[in-house]
Amino acid sequence: MKTPLNLSLDKIAFFNPSEKLTSGVFAKKIPMSSLKIFERKISGFEYKEYKNGSKFKNGDTLLAKITPCLENGKTAYVDILNDNEVAFGSTEFIVLRPKKNIDSNYLYYLARSPAFRKKAINCMEGTSGRKRVNERVLKLQVFPIPDQTSQKSISNMLFSIDSKIELNNKINTELAAMAKLIYDFWFVQFDFPDENGNPYKSSGGKMVWNAQVKREIPEGWEIGILADLFSFNTSLTLKKGIVASYIDMNALPTSGFMTKNTQKKEFNGGVKFKNGDLIIARITPCLENGKTGLITLLENNEIGFGSTEFISLRGKELVLSGFASCLSRSELFRKYAIANMTGTSGRKRVDASNLSLFPISIPSKSLLIKFEKILESNFIKMTVNTKENQQLSELRDWLLPMLMNGQVTI
């Protein structure tokens, strides 16, 4: 490996390169919400009419320039477009495009590195809460840049780790979609398997009109409330001052079921939980955004804790982790929770007492047990993948600064 050259950022990257996108045309838009915290992959896009905003193509790096998005690690690599397609996004993005002899993936990982992030944050200006990167100052920041062959070796190693993480995430997304599909068939469309293994309603299973919910439900089912099946914010013991596993609001996903990594933190209050508990954010905009997750990353019988803005659910007589996870992602449940929020604009919350009154069709215990059994392997696999991703992320984040500053060579 040749001795790296100390180069300013404007020597290795174009800032916000010019691209043509006619005003009024519909194109793919990547909003800030599609950049996840310390994740390479952009989570999605929407088709919107172009009026203004940053423009970019595959191979570019998107760097959030506003607080708290920059500090939170919102940096992503564009690879979800078609060849030569131009998309647009937030005006709060800085678009970085590699210059000659600079590997695009290396540039992305440079922008992810602690050294780069520290300098970018130090380049922020403005009032508290609305600070932005001064791009003219950022352009002048100097970094040690290796030769192109070394760049590719570094980026290939880091990319291989991220690719495995993305594959695990894709598998988890598919497993979650499968679970929700089974839930919809069984508990929304009432096509759970009858005694002959046939879909109940579609095969002529007897349905009974229920005046309370103003619809037909399967014979033998009851109408109740969520509190009939679940306990809320179950009492658990954690001594004040003890260091325990902690999950913050950022760890709750807006889709899927699995939470992100736990942290270790001194307990000083908050909602307590164990593996198998479902956590729902109760405050705006987190509830509206869908922040909900299943606790699976603790040790057996370990008690963890999280924000006071969480509500925890646990099956009363049965383990109902799968049922709770799928129910919490259902449109009816989400609409009910949001409609029952109270408080002033911007600080609205739903109380556990209100959530517990959500009306629900209650099937037999045997059907709930069967449902949980069918989904058990899905949730085990999702948990294994999530734990592996945690280990891979830790490995990548350990390697990244050392590869970038030359402490480790390939």
The 8 nearest C-alpha neighbors of each residue, nearest first, counted from 0:
[[1, 149, 2, 146, 408, 145, 409, 3],
 [2, 0, 3, 146, 145, 149, 4, 148],
 [1, 3, 4, 0, 145, 146, 144, 143],
 [4, 2, 145, 144, 143, 1, 5, 146],
 [3, 5, 144, 143, 6, 145, 2, 142],
 [6, 4, 143, 142, 141, 144, 3, 7],
 [7, 5, 141, 142, 4, 10, 143, 8],
 [6, 8, 141, 139, 140, 10, 9, 142],
 [7, 9, 138, 10, 11, 140, 139, 12],
 [8, 10, 138, 12, 11, 7, 13, 139],
 [11, 9, 8, 7, 12, 6, 98, 13],
 [10, 12, 98, 8, 9, 97, 101, 13],
 [13, 11, 97, 98, 96, 9, 95, 10],
 [12, 14, 96, 95, 16, 97, 15, 9],
 [15, 13, 95, 16, 94, 12, 96, 93],
 [14, 16, 94, 93, 95, 13, 17, 53],
 [17, 15, 14, 13, 18, 96, 94, 55],
 [16, 18, 15, 19, 54, 55, 14, 53],
 [19, 17, 54, 16, 20, 55, 85, 56],
 [18, 20, 21, 17, 85, 54, 22, 55],
 [21, 19, 22, 18, 85, 24, 49, 54],
 [22, 20, 24, 23, 19, 49, 50, 25],
 [21, 23, 50, 49, 24, 20, 51, 48],
 [24, 22, 49, 48, 50, 21, 25, 20],
 [23, 25, 48, 49, 22, 21, 26, 20],
 [26, 24, 48, 47, 49, 46, 23, 27],
 [27, 25, 46, 47, 86, 28, 24, 48],
 [26, 28, 46, 86, 45, 44, 47, 87],
 [27, 29, 87, 88, 45, 44, 46, 86],
 [28, 30, 88, 44, 33, 87, 45, 27],
 [31, 29, 32, 88, 33, 89, 28, 44],
 [30, 32, 33, 34, 89, 29, 88, 63],
 [31, 33, 30, 34, 35, 29, 42, 43],
 [34, 32, 42, 31, 30, 41, 43, 35],
 [35, 33, 32, 41, 31, 73, 75, 42],
 [34, 36, 38, 73, 33, 37, 32, 41],
 [35, 37, 73, 72, 38, 71, 34, 74],
 [38, 36, 72, 73, 35, 74, 39, 71],
 [39, 37, 35, 36, 40, 75, 74, 34],
 [38, 40, 75, 76, 41, 37, 74, 161],
 [39, 41, 38, 75, 42, 76, 165, 34],
 [42, 40, 34, 33, 43, 75, 39, 77],
 [41, 43, 33, 40, 34, 35, 44, 32],
 [44, 42, 33, 41, 29, 45, 79, 34],
 [43, 45, 29, 28, 27, 46, 33, 30],
 [46, 44, 28, 27, 47, 29, 43, 26],
 [45, 47, 27, 26, 28, 25, 44, 48],
 [48, 46, 25, 26, 28, 49, 45, 27],
 [47, 49, 25, 23, 24, 50, 26, 46],
 [48, 50, 23, 22, 24, 25, 51, 47],
 [51, 49, 22, 23, 48, 52, 21, 24],
 [52, 50, 49, 53, 22, 90, 87, 88],
 [51, 53, 90, 89, 88, 87, 54, 50],
 [52, 54, 88, 87, 90, 89, 92, 55],
 [55, 53, 87, 86, 18, 52, 88, 85],
 [54, 56, 86, 85, 87, 59, 53, 94],
 [57, 55, 85, 59, 84, 58, 86, 83],
 [58, 56, 78, 77, 59, 80, 79, 55],
 [57, 59, 77, 103, 78, 56, 76, 60],
 [60, 58, 96, 77, 57, 95, 56, 76],
 [61, 59, 76, 95, 107, 94, 75, 77],
 [62, 60, 94, 75, 74, 93, 92, 76],
 [61, 63, 74, 93, 92, 64, 60, 94],
 [62, 64, 92, 69, 73, 68, 65, 91],
 [65, 63, 132, 131, 69, 91, 92, 62],
 [66, 64, 131, 130, 68, 69, 63, 91],
 [67, 65, 68, 130, 69, 129, 128, 131],
 [66, 68, 70, 69, 71, 65, 128, 129],
 [69, 67, 66, 71, 70, 73, 65, 63],
 [70, 68, 63, 72, 71, 64, 67, 73],
 [69, 71, 67, 72, 68, 66, 120, 73],
 [72, 70, 68, 69, 67, 73, 36, 37],
 [73, 71, 37, 36, 69, 70, 74, 68],
 [74, 72, 36, 34, 68, 69, 63, 35],
 [73, 75, 62, 61, 72, 63, 34, 37],
 [76, 74, 39, 61, 60, 40, 41, 34],
 [75, 77, 60, 39, 59, 78, 61, 40],
 [76, 78, 57, 59, 58, 79, 60, 75],
 [79, 77, 57, 80, 58, 76, 40, 56],
 [78, 80, 77, 81, 57, 41, 43, 40],
 [81, 79, 78, 57, 84, 82, 56, 77],
 [80, 82, 84, 83, 79, 57, 78, 85],
 [81, 83, 84, 80, 57, 56, 85, 78],
 [84, 82, 81, 85, 56, 57, 80, 55],
 [85, 83, 81, 82, 80, 56, 86, 57],
 [84, 86, 56, 55, 83, 54, 87, 20],
 [87, 85, 27, 55, 54, 28, 26, 56],
 [88, 86, 54, 28, 53, 52, 55, 29],
 [89, 87, 29, 28, 53, 52, 30, 90],
 [88, 90, 91, 52, 30, 92, 53, 31],
 [89, 91, 52, 53, 92, 88, 51, 93],
 [90, 92, 89, 64, 63, 65, 93, 53],
 [93, 91, 63, 62, 90, 89, 64, 61],
 [92, 94, 62, 61, 15, 63, 64, 95],
 [93, 95, 15, 61, 60, 14, 92, 62],
 [94, 96, 60, 14, 13, 59, 12, 15],
 [97, 95, 59, 13, 12, 60, 98, 94],
 [98, 96, 12, 101, 103, 11, 13, 102],
 [97, 99, 12, 11, 101, 100, 13, 96],
 [98, 100, 101, 97, 11, 102, 12, 10],
 [101, 99, 147, 98, 102, 146, 97, 11],
 [102, 100, 97, 99, 98, 147, 103, 11],
 [101, 103, 105, 104, 106, 150, 151, 100],
 [104, 102, 106, 105, 97, 58, 101, 107],
 [105, 103, 107, 106, 102, 154, 108, 58],
 [104, 106, 154, 102, 108, 107, 103, 150],
 [107, 105, 109, 103, 104, 108, 110, 102],
 [106, 108, 104, 110, 105, 109, 60, 76],
 [109, 107, 111, 105, 110, 106, 112, 104],
 [108, 110, 106, 112, 111, 107, 105, 115],
 [109, 111, 107, 108, 112, 115, 106, 116],
 [112, 110, 108, 109, 107, 113, 116, 74],
 [111, 113, 109, 115, 114, 110, 400, 108],
 [114, 112, 116, 115, 117, 400, 111, 110],
 [115, 113, 117, 112, 116, 118, 400, 109],
 [116, 114, 118, 112, 117, 113, 110, 119],
 [115, 117, 119, 113, 118, 114, 120, 112],
 [118, 116, 120, 114, 115, 119, 113, 121],
 [117, 119, 121, 115, 116, 120, 122, 114],
 [120, 118, 116, 122, 121, 117, 115, 137],
 [119, 121, 117, 122, 123, 118, 116, 70],
 [120, 122, 118, 119, 123, 117, 132, 124],
 [123, 121, 119, 120, 132, 133, 137, 118],
 [124, 122, 132, 131, 120, 121, 133, 130],
 [123, 125, 130, 131, 132, 133, 122, 126],
 [126, 124, 130, 129, 131, 127, 123, 128],
 [125, 127, 129, 130, 128, 124, 131, 123],
 [126, 128, 129, 130, 125, 66, 124, 131],
 [127, 129, 130, 126, 66, 67, 125, 65],
 [130, 128, 126, 127, 66, 125, 131, 65],
 [129, 131, 125, 124, 66, 126, 65, 123],
 [132, 130, 65, 123, 64, 124, 133, 66],
 [133, 131, 123, 64, 122, 134, 124, 119],
 [132, 134, 136, 122, 135, 123, 137, 131],
 [135, 133, 137, 136, 132, 138, 122, 93],
 [136, 134, 138, 137, 133, 139, 132, 122],
 [135, 137, 134, 138, 139, 133, 122, 140],
 [138, 136, 134, 139, 140, 135, 122, 119],
 [139, 137, 9, 8, 135, 136, 140, 134],
 [138, 140, 7, 137, 136, 8, 141, 9],
 [141, 139, 7, 137, 138, 8, 142, 136],
 [140, 142, 7, 6, 5, 8, 139, 143],
 [141, 143, 5, 6, 144, 7, 140, 8],
 [144, 142, 5, 4, 3, 6, 145, 404],
 [143, 145, 3, 4, 142, 5, 6, 146],
 [146, 144, 3, 149, 150, 4, 147, 143],
 [145, 147, 149, 148, 150, 1, 3, 144],
 [146, 148, 150, 149, 100, 101, 151, 145],
 [149, 147, 151, 150, 146, 152, 145, 0],
 [148, 150, 152, 151, 147, 146, 145, 153],
 [151, 149, 147, 153, 148, 152, 105, 154],
 [150, 152, 154, 148, 149, 153, 155, 147],
 [151, 153, 149, 155, 150, 154, 156, 148],
 [152, 154, 150, 151, 156, 155, 149, 157],
 [153, 155, 105, 151, 157, 156, 152, 104],
 [156, 154, 158, 152, 153, 157, 151, 159],
 [155, 157, 159, 153, 154, 158, 152, 160],
 [158, 156, 154, 160, 159, 155, 395, 161],
 [157, 159, 155, 161, 160, 156, 154, 162],
 [160, 158, 162, 156, 157, 161, 155, 163],
 [161, 159, 157, 163, 158, 162, 164, 391],
 [160, 162, 164, 158, 163, 159, 165, 157],
 [163, 161, 165, 159, 164, 160, 158, 166],
 [162, 164, 166, 160, 165, 161, 167, 159],
 [165, 163, 161, 167, 162, 388, 166, 168],
 [164, 166, 168, 162, 163, 167, 161, 169],
 [167, 165, 163, 169, 168, 164, 162, 170],
 [168, 166, 170, 164, 169, 165, 384, 171],
 [169, 167, 165, 171, 166, 170, 172, 164],
 [168, 170, 166, 172, 171, 167, 165, 173],
 [171, 169, 167, 173, 172, 168, 174, 166],
 [172, 170, 174, 168, 381, 169, 173, 175],
 [173, 171, 169, 175, 170, 174, 168, 176],
 [172, 174, 176, 170, 171, 175, 177, 169],
 [173, 175, 171, 177, 176, 172, 377, 170],
 [176, 174, 178, 172, 177, 173, 255, 171],
 [177, 175, 173, 179, 174, 178, 180, 172],
 [178, 176, 180, 174, 175, 179, 173, 181],
 [177, 179, 175, 181, 180, 176, 182, 174],
 [180, 178, 182, 176, 325, 181, 177, 183],
 [179, 181, 177, 183, 182, 178, 176, 184],
 [180, 182, 184, 178, 183, 179, 185, 177],
 [183, 181, 179, 185, 180, 184, 186, 178],
 [184, 182, 187, 180, 181, 186, 185, 179],
 [185, 183, 188, 181, 190, 182, 187, 186],
 [184, 186, 191, 189, 190, 182, 183, 187],
 [187, 185, 189, 183, 182, 188, 184, 191],
 [188, 186, 183, 189, 184, 185, 182, 190],
 [187, 189, 184, 190, 186, 185, 183, 200],
 [190, 188, 185, 186, 187, 191, 200, 184],
 [189, 191, 198, 199, 185, 184, 200, 188],
 [190, 192, 185, 198, 199, 189, 193, 184],
 [193, 191, 196, 198, 197, 199, 190, 194],
 [192, 194, 196, 199, 195, 197, 198, 191],
 [195, 193, 196, 192, 197, 199, 198, 191],
 [196, 194, 193, 197, 192, 198, 199, 202],
 [195, 197, 192, 193, 194, 198, 199, 191],
 [196, 198, 192, 193, 195, 199, 202, 194],
 [199, 197, 190, 192, 191, 201, 202, 200],
 [200, 198, 190, 204, 193, 202, 191, 201],
 [199, 201, 204, 190, 203, 202, 189, 198],
 [200, 202, 203, 198, 199, 190, 204, 197],
 [203, 201, 200, 199, 198, 204, 197, 190],
 [204, 202, 200, 201, 205, 199, 206, 198],
 [203, 205, 200, 199, 202, 206, 201, 217],
 [204, 206, 218, 217, 203, 207, 200, 199],
 [205, 207, 217, 216, 218, 215, 204, 208],
 [208, 206, 215, 216, 218, 217, 209, 205],
 [209, 207, 215, 214, 216, 210, 206, 213],
 [210, 208, 211, 213, 214, 215, 212, 207],
 [209, 211, 213, 212, 208, 214, 215, 207],
 [212, 210, 209, 213, 222, 214, 208, 358],
 [211, 213, 214, 210, 209, 222, 358, 215],
 [214, 212, 210, 211, 209, 215, 208, 216],
 [213, 215, 212, 209, 208, 216, 210, 211],
 [214, 216, 208, 207, 206, 209, 217, 213],
 [215, 217, 206, 207, 208, 218, 214, 220],
 [218, 216, 206, 220, 207, 205, 219, 215],
 [217, 219, 206, 220, 207, 205, 216, 204],
 [220, 218, 217, 221, 362, 363, 216, 207],
 [221, 219, 362, 218, 361, 217, 360, 363],
 [222, 220, 361, 360, 223, 219, 362, 216],
 [221, 223, 360, 361, 359, 220, 358, 224],
 [222, 224, 359, 358, 221, 360, 227, 361],
 [223, 225, 358, 356, 357, 359, 226, 227],
 [224, 226, 355, 227, 357, 228, 356, 229],
 [225, 227, 355, 229, 228, 224, 230, 356],
 [228, 226, 225, 224, 229, 223, 315, 230],
 [229, 227, 226, 225, 315, 314, 230, 316],
 [230, 228, 314, 226, 315, 313, 312, 227],
 [229, 231, 313, 315, 312, 226, 233, 314],
 [230, 232, 312, 233, 311, 229, 351, 313],
 [233, 231, 311, 310, 234, 312, 270, 230],
 [232, 234, 231, 230, 235, 311, 313, 272],
 [233, 235, 232, 236, 271, 272, 231, 270],
 [236, 234, 271, 233, 237, 272, 302, 232],
 [235, 237, 238, 234, 302, 271, 239, 272],
 [238, 236, 239, 235, 241, 302, 266, 271],
 [239, 237, 241, 240, 236, 266, 267, 242],
 [238, 240, 266, 267, 241, 237, 268, 265],
 [239, 241, 266, 265, 267, 238, 242, 237],
 [240, 242, 265, 266, 239, 238, 243, 237],
 [243, 241, 265, 264, 266, 263, 240, 244],
 [244, 242, 263, 264, 303, 241, 265, 245],
 [245, 243, 263, 303, 262, 261, 264, 304],
 [244, 246, 262, 304, 305, 261, 263, 303],
 [247, 245, 305, 261, 250, 262, 304, 248],
 [246, 248, 249, 250, 305, 306, 245, 251],
 [247, 249, 250, 251, 306, 246, 280, 290],
 [250, 248, 247, 251, 252, 259, 246, 36],
 [251, 249, 259, 248, 258, 247, 246, 252],
 [250, 252, 258, 290, 292, 249, 291, 248],
 [253, 251, 290, 254, 291, 258, 292, 250],
 [252, 254, 290, 289, 288, 291, 251, 255],
 [255, 253, 252, 289, 256, 290, 291, 328],
 [254, 256, 175, 172, 257, 252, 253, 292],
 [255, 257, 292, 293, 324, 254, 258, 175],
 [258, 256, 292, 293, 255, 259, 252, 385],
 [259, 257, 251, 292, 250, 252, 293, 256],
 [258, 260, 250, 261, 257, 251, 252, 385],
 [261, 259, 389, 262, 250, 258, 246, 296],
 [260, 262, 246, 245, 244, 259, 263, 296],
 [261, 263, 245, 244, 264, 246, 260, 243],
 [264, 262, 244, 243, 245, 242, 261, 265],
 [263, 265, 242, 243, 245, 266, 262, 244],
 [264, 266, 242, 240, 241, 243, 267, 263],
 [267, 265, 240, 239, 241, 268, 242, 264],
 [268, 266, 239, 240, 265, 269, 241, 238],
 [267, 269, 266, 270, 239, 307, 304, 306],
 [268, 270, 307, 306, 305, 304, 271, 267],
 [269, 271, 305, 304, 307, 306, 309, 272],
 [272, 270, 304, 303, 235, 269, 305, 302],
 [271, 273, 303, 302, 304, 276, 270, 311],
 [274, 272, 302, 276, 303, 301, 275, 294],
 [275, 273, 295, 294, 276, 297, 296, 272],
 [274, 276, 320, 294, 295, 273, 293, 277],
 [277, 275, 313, 294, 274, 312, 273, 293],
 [276, 278, 293, 312, 311, 292, 294, 275],
 [279, 277, 311, 292, 291, 310, 293, 309],
 [280, 278, 291, 310, 309, 281, 290, 311],
 [281, 279, 309, 286, 290, 285, 282, 308],
 [280, 282, 349, 348, 286, 308, 309, 279],
 [283, 281, 348, 286, 285, 347, 280, 284],
 [284, 282, 285, 347, 286, 346, 345, 348],
 [283, 285, 287, 286, 288, 282, 345, 346],
 [286, 284, 283, 288, 287, 290, 282, 280],
 [287, 285, 280, 289, 288, 281, 283, 284],
 [286, 288, 284, 289, 285, 283, 337, 290],
 [289, 287, 285, 286, 290, 284, 253, 283],
 [290, 288, 253, 286, 287, 291, 285, 254],
 [291, 289, 253, 251, 252, 285, 280, 286],
 [290, 292, 279, 251, 278, 289, 252, 280],
 [293, 291, 256, 278, 258, 251, 257, 277],
 [292, 294, 277, 256, 257, 276, 278, 295],
 [293, 295, 274, 275, 276, 296, 277, 292],
 [296, 294, 274, 297, 275, 293, 382, 257],
 [297, 295, 294, 298, 274, 386, 382, 261],
 [298, 296, 295, 301, 274, 299, 273, 303],
 [297, 299, 301, 300, 296, 274, 302, 295],
 [298, 300, 301, 297, 274, 273, 302, 296],
 [299, 301, 298, 302, 273, 274, 297, 303],
 [302, 300, 298, 299, 297, 273, 303, 274],
 [303, 301, 273, 272, 300, 271, 304, 237],
 [304, 302, 244, 272, 271, 245, 243, 273],
 [303, 305, 271, 245, 270, 272, 269, 244],
 [306, 304, 246, 270, 245, 269, 247, 271],
 [305, 307, 308, 269, 309, 247, 270, 248],
 [306, 308, 269, 309, 270, 305, 268, 310],
 [307, 309, 306, 281, 280, 282, 310, 270],
 [310, 308, 280, 307, 279, 306, 281, 278],
 [309, 311, 279, 278, 232, 280, 351, 281],
 [310, 312, 278, 232, 277, 231, 276, 279],
 [313, 311, 231, 277, 276, 230, 229, 232],
 [314, 312, 276, 229, 230, 315, 277, 231],
 [313, 315, 229, 319, 318, 317, 228, 316],
 [316, 314, 229, 228, 317, 230, 313, 318],
 [317, 315, 314, 318, 228, 229, 319, 364],
 [318, 316, 314, 315, 319, 368, 364, 228],
 [317, 319, 314, 320, 316, 313, 315, 275],
 [320, 318, 314, 322, 321, 317, 323, 371],
 [319, 321, 323, 275, 322, 318, 324, 276],
 [322, 320, 324, 323, 319, 371, 325, 374],
 [321, 323, 319, 325, 324, 320, 326, 371],
 [324, 322, 326, 320, 321, 325, 319, 327],
 [325, 323, 321, 327, 322, 326, 320, 256],
 [324, 326, 328, 322, 327, 179, 323, 321],
 [327, 325, 323, 329, 328, 324, 322, 332],
 [326, 328, 324, 325, 329, 323, 332, 333],
 [327, 329, 325, 326, 330, 324, 333, 332],
 [330, 328, 326, 332, 331, 327, 333, 325],
 [329, 331, 333, 332, 334, 328, 327, 335],
 [332, 330, 334, 333, 329, 335, 326, 336],
 [331, 333, 335, 334, 329, 330, 327, 336],
 [332, 334, 336, 330, 335, 331, 337, 329],
 [335, 333, 337, 331, 332, 336, 338, 330],
 [336, 334, 332, 338, 333, 337, 331, 339],
 [337, 335, 333, 339, 334, 338, 332, 354],
 [336, 338, 334, 339, 340, 335, 333, 287],
 [339, 337, 335, 336, 340, 334, 333, 341],
 [340, 338, 336, 337, 349, 335, 341, 353],
 [341, 339, 349, 348, 337, 338, 347, 336],
 [340, 342, 347, 348, 349, 339, 343, 350],
 [343, 341, 347, 346, 348, 344, 340, 345],
 [342, 344, 346, 347, 345, 341, 348, 340],
 [343, 345, 346, 347, 342, 283, 341, 348],
 [344, 346, 347, 343, 283, 284, 342, 282],
 [347, 345, 343, 344, 283, 342, 348, 282],
 [346, 348, 342, 341, 283, 343, 340, 282],
 [349, 347, 282, 340, 281, 341, 283, 350],
 [348, 350, 340, 281, 339, 341, 336, 351],
 [351, 349, 352, 353, 354, 348, 281, 340],
 [350, 352, 354, 353, 355, 310, 349, 231],
 [351, 353, 355, 350, 354, 356, 231, 349],
 [354, 352, 350, 355, 351, 356, 349, 339],
 [353, 355, 351, 356, 352, 357, 336, 350],
 [354, 356, 226, 225, 352, 353, 357, 351],
 [357, 355, 224, 354, 353, 225, 358, 226],
 [356, 358, 224, 225, 355, 354, 359, 335],
 [359, 357, 224, 223, 356, 225, 222, 360],
 [358, 360, 224, 223, 222, 361, 225, 357],
 [361, 359, 222, 221, 223, 362, 220, 358],
 [360, 362, 221, 220, 222, 359, 223, 363],
 [363, 361, 220, 360, 364, 366, 221, 367],
 [362, 364, 365, 366, 367, 220, 361, 219],
 [363, 365, 367, 366, 368, 362, 317, 369],
 [364, 366, 368, 363, 367, 369, 362, 370],
 [367, 365, 369, 363, 368, 364, 370, 362],
 [366, 368, 370, 364, 369, 365, 371, 363],
 [369, 367, 365, 371, 366, 370, 364, 372],
 [370, 368, 366, 372, 367, 371, 365, 373],
 [371, 369, 367, 373, 372, 368, 366, 374],
 [370, 372, 368, 374, 369, 373, 321, 375],
 [373, 371, 369, 375, 370, 374, 368, 376],
 [372, 374, 370, 371, 375, 369, 376, 377],
 [375, 373, 371, 377, 372, 376, 370, 378],
 [374, 376, 372, 378, 377, 373, 371, 379],
 [377, 375, 379, 378, 374, 380, 373, 372],
 [378, 376, 374, 380, 375, 379, 174, 381],
 [377, 379, 381, 375, 380, 376, 382, 374],
 [378, 380, 376, 382, 381, 377, 375, 383],
 [379, 381, 383, 377, 382, 378, 376, 384],
 [382, 380, 378, 384, 171, 379, 383, 385],
 [381, 383, 385, 379, 380, 384, 378, 386],
 [384, 382, 380, 386, 385, 381, 387, 379],
 [385, 383, 387, 381, 382, 386, 167, 388],
 [384, 386, 382, 388, 387, 383, 381, 389],
 [385, 387, 389, 383, 388, 384, 382, 390],
 [388, 386, 384, 390, 389, 385, 391, 383],
 [389, 387, 391, 385, 386, 390, 164, 392],
 [388, 390, 386, 392, 387, 391, 260, 393],
 [389, 391, 387, 393, 388, 392, 394, 386],
 [392, 390, 388, 394, 393, 389, 395, 387],
 [393, 391, 395, 389, 394, 390, 388, 396],
 [392, 394, 396, 390, 391, 395, 397, 389],
 [395, 393, 391, 397, 392, 396, 398, 390],
 [396, 394, 392, 398, 397, 393, 399, 391],
 [395, 397, 393, 399, 398, 394, 392, 400],
 [398, 396, 394, 395, 399, 393, 400, 401],
 [397, 399, 395, 401, 396, 400, 402, 394],
 [398, 400, 396, 402, 401, 397, 395, 403],
 [401, 399, 403, 402, 112, 398, 404, 113],
 [402, 400, 406, 404, 407, 403, 398, 399],
 [403, 401, 407, 405, 399, 400, 404, 398],
 [402, 404, 400, 401, 405, 399, 109, 112],
 [403, 405, 401, 402, 406, 400, 143, 407],
 [404, 406, 402, 407, 403, 401, 408, 3],
 [407, 405, 401, 404, 402, 408, 403, 400],
 [408, 406, 402, 405, 401, 409, 398, 404],
 [407, 409, 405, 402, 406, 0, 153, 401],
 [408, 152, 407, 153, 149, 0, 402, 156]]
